[in-house]
Amino acid sequence: HTHERPTQSRGARGVSNGRRCYESTMLAPSLVMTFLVALLLHAQKSANTKLEWVVKPAASVTFVVTGFLQGGMGSTFGRVVVAGLCLAALGDVLLIPKDKRAFLAGLVAFLLGHVAYGAAFVVRGIDPGTTLVVLLVFTLVAIPVLRWLWPSVSVDMRKPVAAYIVVITIMVALSAGAARKDGAWLLVLGAVAFYLSDLSVARDRFVKKEFLNRAWGLPLY
């Protein structure tokens, strides 16, 4: 017993050090991101486009960096998620210009990002029953969302918007299936937060453009 205690103590210290390392790699990017999002909201409220061009890409880089810091490249699941984060960062930049073609390109980037997240959940492993139930539930959500947006969406944008809603709905369902499989319920929280933040983007773009959309949508994203 006397020989085991130092070993156990070293093991406990190793776990404690590992936890502190994990917390530090999460805390620093989170604080930086929070500051940048606040600055981005200020830039958008004051219509400071130059500041937005600096701050928005920087804020996006922080969640990509976090993916790398958390060992995202160490597994297939992690690599596919990081690819999705990179596509989201690209989409963020493409949404800055007030240009229809740039917006469409940004929508495609985000759509492909959701395809990546969905693929990552499949790689991780999903519970088919849970996935199907959540898919049905969110399909019932998607129908009124489309009805709400449809009158305000131009004819040439209707197919891309409909495709986006289909893809993100499937992504949320797959996140629930993956969470049910291994208990990682934060996956669902992240997916639903993404879904809700996209509603704020859609409202701002197609229904009513106002700062309130970004005030709640950006922090959620």
C-alpha positions as YAML, in Angstrom:
chain: A
units: angstrom
residues:
- id: 1
  name: HIS
  ca: [0.00, 0.00, 0.00]
- id: 2
  name: THR
  ca: [2.83, 2.39, 0.82]
- id: 3
  name: HIS
  ca: [4.20, 1.89, -2.69]
- id: 4
  name: GLU
  ca: [0.84, 2.52, -4.38]
- id: 5
  name: ARG
  ca: [0.09, 5.89, -2.83]
- id: 6
  name: PRO
  ca: [2.75, 7.90, -4.67]
- id: 7
  name: THR
  ca: [1.59, 6.33, -7.93]
- id: 8
  name: GLN
  ca: [-2.02, 7.17, -7.18]
- id: 9
  name: SER
  ca: [-1.00, 10.67, -6.18]
- id: 10
  name: ARG
  ca: [0.93, 11.14, -9.42]
- id: 11
  name: GLY
  ca: [-2.07, 9.83, -11.34]
- id: 12
  name: ALA
  ca: [-4.40, 12.25, -9.58]
- id: 13
  name: ARG
  ca: [-2.01, 15.11, -10.27]
- id: 14
  name: GLY
  ca: [-1.90, 14.07, -13.94]
- id: 15
  name: VAL
  ca: [-5.67, 14.13, -14.21]
- id: 16
  name: SER
  ca: [-5.80, 17.49, -12.43]
- id: 17
  name: ASN
  ca: [-3.11, 18.96, -14.70]
- id: 18
  name: GLY
  ca: [-4.91, 17.61, -17.76]
- id: 19
  name: ARG
  ca: [-8.17, 19.19, -16.62]
- id: 20
  name: ARG
  ca: [-6.45, 22.52, -16.03]
- id: 21
  name: CYS
  ca: [-4.85, 22.33, -19.47]
- id: 22
  name: TYR
  ca: [-8.24, 21.58, -21.06]
- id: 23
  name: GLU
  ca: [-9.88, 24.46, -19.21]
- id: 24
  name: SER
  ca: [-7.13, 26.89, -20.20]
- id: 25
  name: THR
  ca: [-7.34, 25.94, -23.88]
- id: 26
  name: MET
  ca: [-11.09, 26.53, -23.72]
- id: 27
  name: LEU
  ca: [-11.03, 29.69, -21.61]
- id: 28
  name: ALA
  ca: [-8.62, 31.78, -23.65]
- id: 29
  name: PRO
  ca: [-10.38, 31.40, -27.04]
- id: 30
  name: SER
  ca: [-13.77, 31.80, -25.35]
- id: 31
  name: LEU
  ca: [-12.77, 35.09, -23.76]
- id: 32
  name: VAL
  ca: [-11.26, 36.35, -27.01]
- id: 33
  name: MET
  ca: [-14.37, 35.30, -28.93]
- id: 34
  name: THR
  ca: [-16.68, 36.99, -26.43]
- id: 35
  name: PHE
  ca: [-14.74, 40.24, -26.75]
- id: 36
  name: LEU
  ca: [-14.72, 40.05, -30.55]
- id: 37
  name: VAL
  ca: [-18.46, 39.29, -30.75]
- id: 38
  name: ALA
  ca: [-19.18, 42.31, -28.53]
- id: 39
  name: LEU
  ca: [-16.98, 44.43, -30.80]
- id: 40
  name: LEU
  ca: [-18.72, 42.99, -33.86]
- id: 41
  name: LEU
  ca: [-22.13, 43.90, -32.48]
- id: 42
  name: HIS
  ca: [-20.86, 47.43, -31.88]
- id: 43
  name: ALA
  ca: [-19.54, 47.59, -35.45]
- id: 44
  name: GLN
  ca: [-22.86, 46.43, -36.90]
- id: 45
  name: LYS
  ca: [-24.96, 48.72, -34.72]
- id: 46
  name: SER
  ca: [-22.84, 51.71, -35.72]
- id: 47
  name: ALA
  ca: [-22.67, 50.55, -39.38]
- id: 48
  name: ASN
  ca: [-18.87, 50.50, -39.22]
- id: 49
  name: THR
  ca: [-18.14, 48.22, -42.18]
- id: 50
  name: LYS
  ca: [-14.37, 48.60, -41.94]
- id: 51
  name: LEU
  ca: [-14.37, 47.40, -38.34]
- id: 52
  name: GLU
  ca: [-16.73, 44.55, -39.24]
- id: 53
  name: TRP
  ca: [-14.32, 43.35, -41.95]
- id: 54
  name: VAL
  ca: [-11.61, 43.07, -39.29]
- id: 55
  name: VAL
  ca: [-13.59, 41.76, -36.33]
- id: 56
  name: LYS
  ca: [-15.94, 39.22, -37.92]
- id: 57
  name: PRO
  ca: [-13.22, 37.08, -39.57]
- id: 58
  name: ALA
  ca: [-11.17, 37.31, -36.37]
- id: 59
  name: ALA
  ca: [-14.11, 36.05, -34.31]
- id: 60
  name: SER
  ca: [-14.60, 33.18, -36.76]
- id: 61
  name: VAL
  ca: [-10.94, 32.24, -36.54]
- id: 62
  name: THR
  ca: [-11.30, 31.77, -32.78]
- id: 63
  name: PHE
  ca: [-13.77, 28.88, -33.12]
- id: 64
  name: VAL
  ca: [-11.58, 27.25, -35.79]
- id: 65
  name: VAL
  ca: [-8.54, 27.59, -33.51]
- id: 66
  name: THR
  ca: [-10.54, 26.11, -30.64]
- id: 67
  name: GLY
  ca: [-11.29, 23.09, -32.80]
- id: 68
  name: PHE
  ca: [-7.56, 22.54, -33.35]
- id: 69
  name: LEU
  ca: [-6.68, 23.18, -29.70]
- id: 70
  name: GLN
  ca: [-9.21, 20.58, -28.57]
- id: 71
  name: GLY
  ca: [-7.50, 17.90, -30.65]
- id: 72
  name: GLY
  ca: [-9.87, 18.11, -33.58]
- id: 73
  name: MET
  ca: [-7.28, 16.70, -35.95]
- id: 74
  name: GLY
  ca: [-6.80, 13.58, -33.83]
- id: 75
  name: SER
  ca: [-9.88, 11.71, -35.06]
- id: 76
  name: THR
  ca: [-12.05, 11.41, -38.16]
- id: 77
  name: PHE
  ca: [-14.96, 12.94, -36.26]
- id: 78
  name: GLY
  ca: [-12.81, 15.88, -35.16]
- id: 79
  name: ARG
  ca: [-11.33, 16.48, -38.60]
- id: 80
  name: VAL
  ca: [-14.75, 16.59, -40.24]
- id: 81
  name: VAL
  ca: [-16.05, 18.98, -37.56]
- id: 82
  name: VAL
  ca: [-13.03, 21.25, -38.07]
- id: 83
  name: ALA
  ca: [-13.75, 21.21, -41.82]
- id: 84
  name: GLY
  ca: [-17.30, 22.33, -41.00]
- id: 85
  name: LEU
  ca: [-15.97, 25.12, -38.79]
- id: 86
  name: CYS
  ca: [-13.69, 26.31, -41.60]
- id: 87
  name: LEU
  ca: [-16.66, 26.40, -43.98]
- id: 88
  name: ALA
  ca: [-18.63, 28.38, -41.38]
- id: 89
  name: ALA
  ca: [-15.77, 30.87, -41.09]
- id: 90
  name: LEU
  ca: [-15.77, 31.24, -44.88]
- id: 91
  name: GLY
  ca: [-19.53, 31.75, -44.80]
- id: 92
  name: ASP
  ca: [-19.14, 34.46, -42.16]
- id: 93
  name: VAL
  ca: [-16.81, 36.43, -44.43]
- id: 94
  name: LEU
  ca: [-19.07, 35.98, -47.46]
- id: 95
  name: LEU
  ca: [-22.05, 37.39, -45.53]
- id: 96
  name: ILE
  ca: [-20.29, 40.69, -44.83]
- id: 97
  name: PRO
  ca: [-20.82, 42.28, -48.27]
- id: 98
  name: LYS
  ca: [-24.33, 43.51, -48.99]
- id: 99
  name: ASP
  ca: [-24.32, 41.59, -52.23]
- id: 100
  name: LYS
  ca: [-26.73, 38.90, -53.39]
- id: 101
  name: ARG
  ca: [-24.07, 36.72, -55.02]
- id: 102
  name: ALA
  ca: [-21.88, 36.88, -51.93]
- id: 103
  name: PHE
  ca: [-24.87, 35.97, -49.76]
- id: 104
  name: LEU
  ca: [-25.64, 32.97, -51.97]
- id: 105
  name: ALA
  ca: [-21.99, 31.85, -51.80]
- id: 106
  name: GLY
  ca: [-22.10, 32.24, -48.02]
- id: 107
  name: LEU
  ca: [-25.29, 30.20, -47.85]
- id: 108
  name: VAL
  ca: [-23.61, 27.43, -49.86]
- id: 109
  name: ALA
  ca: [-20.57, 27.51, -47.54]
- id: 110
  name: PHE
  ca: [-22.79, 27.15, -44.48]
- id: 111
  name: LEU
  ca: [-24.84, 24.42, -46.18]
- id: 112
  name: LEU
  ca: [-21.67, 22.43, -46.87]
- id: 113
  name: GLY
  ca: [-20.63, 23.06, -43.27]
- id: 114
  name: HIS
  ca: [-23.86, 21.46, -42.08]
- id: 115
  name: VAL
  ca: [-23.22, 18.53, -44.41]
- id: 116
  name: ALA
  ca: [-19.83, 18.17, -42.72]
- id: 117
  name: TYR
  ca: [-21.34, 18.27, -39.22]
- id: 118
  name: GLY
  ca: [-23.94, 15.69, -40.22]
- id: 119
  name: ALA
  ca: [-21.26, 13.44, -41.67]
- id: 120
  name: ALA
  ca: [-19.24, 13.83, -38.46]
- id: 121
  name: PHE
  ca: [-22.22, 12.70, -36.38]
- id: 122
  name: VAL
  ca: [-22.66, 9.65, -38.60]
- id: 123
  name: VAL
  ca: [-18.95, 8.83, -38.22]
- id: 124
  name: ARG
  ca: [-19.30, 9.19, -34.46]
- id: 125
  name: GLY
  ca: [-22.28, 6.82, -34.47]
- id: 126
  name: ILE
  ca: [-26.00, 7.55, -34.26]
- id: 127
  name: ASP
  ca: [-29.11, 6.01, -32.78]
- id: 128
  name: PRO
  ca: [-31.45, 5.58, -35.79]
- id: 129
  name: GLY
  ca: [-34.68, 5.76, -33.78]
- id: 130
  name: THR
  ca: [-33.79, 9.03, -32.07]
- id: 131
  name: THR
  ca: [-32.57, 10.48, -35.36]
- id: 132
  name: LEU
  ca: [-35.86, 9.65, -37.07]
- id: 133
  name: VAL
  ca: [-38.02, 11.06, -34.25]
- id: 134
  name: VAL
  ca: [-36.09, 14.34, -34.12]
- id: 135
  name: LEU
  ca: [-36.13, 14.54, -37.92]
- id: 136
  name: LEU
  ca: [-39.92, 14.31, -37.87]
- id: 137
  name: VAL
  ca: [-40.18, 16.93, -35.12]
- id: 138
  name: PHE
  ca: [-37.90, 19.40, -36.89]
- id: 139
  name: THR
  ca: [-39.62, 18.77, -40.20]
- id: 140
  name: LEU
  ca: [-42.80, 19.96, -38.50]
- id: 141
  name: VAL
  ca: [-40.81, 23.03, -37.39]
- id: 142
  name: ALA
  ca: [-39.35, 23.59, -40.88]
- id: 143
  name: ILE
  ca: [-42.75, 23.75, -42.59]
- id: 144
  name: PRO
  ca: [-43.99, 26.91, -40.79]
- id: 145
  name: VAL
  ca: [-40.49, 28.41, -41.09]
- id: 146
  name: LEU
  ca: [-40.69, 28.02, -44.88]
- id: 147
  name: ARG
  ca: [-44.22, 29.44, -44.94]
- id: 148
  name: TRP
  ca: [-43.00, 32.41, -42.89]
- id: 149
  name: LEU
  ca: [-40.05, 33.11, -45.19]
- id: 150
  name: TRP
  ca: [-41.55, 32.20, -48.57]
- id: 151
  name: PRO
  ca: [-43.40, 35.46, -49.38]
- id: 152
  name: SER
  ca: [-40.23, 37.48, -48.69]
- id: 153
  name: VAL
  ca: [-37.78, 35.25, -50.59]
- id: 154
  name: SER
  ca: [-37.16, 36.10, -54.24]
- id: 155
  name: VAL
  ca: [-37.91, 33.35, -56.77]
- id: 156
  name: ASP
  ca: [-34.25, 32.76, -57.60]
- id: 157
  name: MET
  ca: [-33.39, 32.26, -53.92]
- id: 158
  name: ARG
  ca: [-36.21, 29.89, -53.02]
- id: 159
  name: LYS
  ca: [-34.47, 26.66, -54.04]
- id: 160
  name: PRO
  ca: [-31.22, 27.49, -52.17]
- id: 161
  name: VAL
  ca: [-33.17, 28.53, -49.07]
- id: 162
  name: ALA
  ca: [-35.32, 25.39, -49.16]
- id: 163
  name: ALA
  ca: [-32.23, 23.21, -49.64]
- id: 164
  name: TYR
  ca: [-30.54, 24.91, -46.70]
- id: 165
  name: ILE
  ca: [-33.49, 24.29, -44.41]
- id: 166
  name: VAL
  ca: [-33.59, 20.62, -45.43]
- id: 167
  name: VAL
  ca: [-29.86, 20.16, -44.76]
- id: 168
  name: ILE
  ca: [-29.81, 21.93, -41.39]
- id: 169
  name: THR
  ca: [-32.92, 20.00, -40.30]
- id: 170
  name: ILE
  ca: [-31.16, 16.71, -41.09]
- id: 171
  name: MET
  ca: [-28.02, 17.94, -39.30]
- id: 172
  name: VAL
  ca: [-29.98, 18.67, -36.10]
- id: 173
  name: ALA
  ca: [-31.61, 15.22, -36.26]
- id: 174
  name: LEU
  ca: [-28.22, 13.53, -36.69]
- id: 175
  name: SER
  ca: [-26.81, 15.50, -33.74]
- id: 176
  name: ALA
  ca: [-29.61, 14.10, -31.57]
- id: 177
  name: GLY
  ca: [-28.94, 10.60, -32.84]
- id: 178
  name: ALA
  ca: [-25.24, 10.93, -32.01]
- id: 179
  name: ALA
  ca: [-26.00, 12.38, -28.58]
- id: 180
  name: ARG
  ca: [-28.40, 9.55, -27.78]
- id: 181
  name: LYS
  ca: [-25.74, 7.04, -28.81]
- id: 182
  name: ASP
  ca: [-23.04, 8.19, -26.39]
- id: 183
  name: GLY
  ca: [-24.66, 10.78, -24.11]
- id: 184
  name: ALA
  ca: [-22.90, 13.81, -25.61]
- id: 185
  name: TRP
  ca: [-25.93, 16.09, -25.34]
- id: 186
  name: LEU
  ca: [-23.89, 19.23, -25.94]
- id: 187
  name: LEU
  ca: [-23.92, 18.19, -29.59]
- id: 188
  name: VAL
  ca: [-27.67, 18.80, -29.68]
- id: 189
  name: LEU
  ca: [-27.31, 22.10, -27.84]
- id: 190
  name: GLY
  ca: [-24.79, 23.31, -30.39]
- id: 191
  name: ALA
  ca: [-26.85, 22.13, -33.36]
- id: 192
  name: VAL
  ca: [-30.07, 23.73, -32.09]
- id: 193
  name: ALA
  ca: [-28.22, 26.97, -31.26]
- id: 194
  name: PHE
  ca: [-26.91, 27.02, -34.84]
- id: 195
  name: TYR
  ca: [-30.44, 26.39, -36.16]
- id: 196
  name: LEU
  ca: [-31.90, 29.25, -34.12]
- id: 197
  name: SER
  ca: [-29.10, 31.65, -35.04]
- id: 198
  name: ASP
  ca: [-29.79, 30.93, -38.71]
- id: 199
  name: LEU
  ca: [-33.40, 32.00, -38.16]
- id: 200
  name: SER
  ca: [-32.07, 35.38, -37.06]
- id: 201
  name: VAL
  ca: [-30.03, 35.60, -40.27]
- id: 202
  name: ALA
  ca: [-33.05, 34.64, -42.37]
- id: 203
  name: ARG
  ca: [-35.26, 37.20, -40.64]
- id: 204
  name: ASP
  ca: [-32.64, 39.90, -41.12]
- id: 205
  name: ARG
  ca: [-32.11, 39.04, -44.78]
- id: 206
  name: PHE
  ca: [-35.64, 38.31, -45.93]
- id: 207
  name: VAL
  ca: [-38.23, 39.57, -43.44]
- id: 208
  name: LYS
  ca: [-37.10, 42.60, -41.44]
- id: 209
  name: LYS
  ca: [-33.60, 43.98, -41.34]
- id: 210
  name: GLU
  ca: [-32.82, 45.31, -37.88]
- id: 211
  name: PHE
  ca: [-30.05, 45.17, -35.31]
- id: 212
  name: LEU
  ca: [-32.20, 43.10, -32.95]
- id: 213
  name: ASN
  ca: [-31.71, 40.07, -35.22]
- id: 214
  name: ARG
  ca: [-27.94, 40.23, -34.81]
- id: 215
  name: ALA
  ca: [-28.14, 41.17, -31.12]
- id: 216
  name: TRP
  ca: [-29.49, 37.71, -30.24]
- id: 217
  name: GLY
  ca: [-28.39, 35.71, -33.28]
- id: 218
  name: LEU
  ca: [-24.66, 36.41, -33.24]
- id: 219
  name: PRO
  ca: [-24.00, 35.51, -29.59]
- id: 220
  name: LEU
  ca: [-26.06, 32.33, -30.05]
- id: 221
  name: TYR
  ca: [-24.05, 31.41, -33.14]
...
